[in-house]
């Protein structure tokens, strides 16, 4: 499973459109994702203090676009090089920060 952090409103728009195209697809050429082990670190680096977020749990075998694990600093992150087809999203779960604005490692279903 790979994960993508998204504001709830953007996910609702994607569901209406039938496909998800993150802003980063236009600006960087891919949709940023994380592994379950990476997601709390990513959330704290880029989303600290933000609420109204969802965590998309994505089955990489169902993603139609290419997925590459690109080197970023001392790690490799999954990136989706194209729009995300919604049938690859297994679930969208609420992902809220703790009282101090920081995120903890989420409790995920069995496939992490």
N, C-alpha and C positions, 0 to 999 in steps of 0.2 A: 504494500500500500504506500502511496505517496500522498502528501497533504498540501493543501493550498489555503492560505488565510485570505478571507474576503469579507468586506463589509456586507451586512445582511441586505442592504438596498441593492448592491450590485448583483448579488445572487438572485434576488427577485427579478431584476431586469433580465438577467441571463435566462431565467426560466420562461419569461414571456417571449424572449427572442428565439429560444430553442437551442442556443449555443452560447458559450462563454468566450469572450475575447478580452482578456485583461489589457489595460492600457500599456503594459510592458511589451505586449506583442507588437505594437506599433513602434515603440521607442527603442526596444532592445532585441526584438525578434523572437521572444519566447515568453512563456508564462512561468513565473517563479514557483517552485515547489520545494518541499522539504521531505525528508524521511521522518518517521515518528520520533527518532532520537534527536533530530535537529530542530524540531518545530518550536520548542519553548525558547531556545536561543534566538531564533529568527524573530519570533514575536516580540521578545524583549528588546531586540535591536531596532526594529522598525515600527512596532505598534504599541509600545509602552504607554499605558494610561488610556488607550482607546477602548471604547466599549462598542457593542453592537456588531461584533465580529462573529463569523462562522468559520469553522474548519471543514473544508471539503475533503472527504476521504475518498480517494480516487484509486480505482483498480487500473494499474498501468497496462494490463493485458487488454483492456477495453478502449484505451485511448487510441484514436485513429491517427493523430499526428505523431511525429517522431518524438521520442523522449531520449534525451542525452543527459548523462551525469557529468556536469562540467566542474572543473576545479575552481574553487573559490577559496582564497587563502589556503588553509591547510585541510580542506575538506572537499567532497564532491557532492554537488546538489543536483537533484533532478529538475530538468527544465523541459517544458513541453513546447516544441517548435511548431506551433499552429494553434488554431482554436481548440478549445476543450469541448468535446461532444458530451452532452449532459448525461447520457446513459452510462458513462464511465464513472460517474459520481455515485458511490455506494450510499453515502449519507452526508448530510450537512449538520454538524453539531455546533451548539452554542460554544463560543470560546471567549470567555470574559476574563479580564485581569483580576488578580487578587486585590484586596483593599489598598495595598501599597502601589498599585498600578503595574505590577510585574505579573508575568504569566508563569504558571507552573506546567509541568509536563502533563498533558491531558490523559485521561483514562480512555483508551480506545478499545474497540471490539477486538476479537481474537486474531485478526490478520495484520499484525504489525510486524 
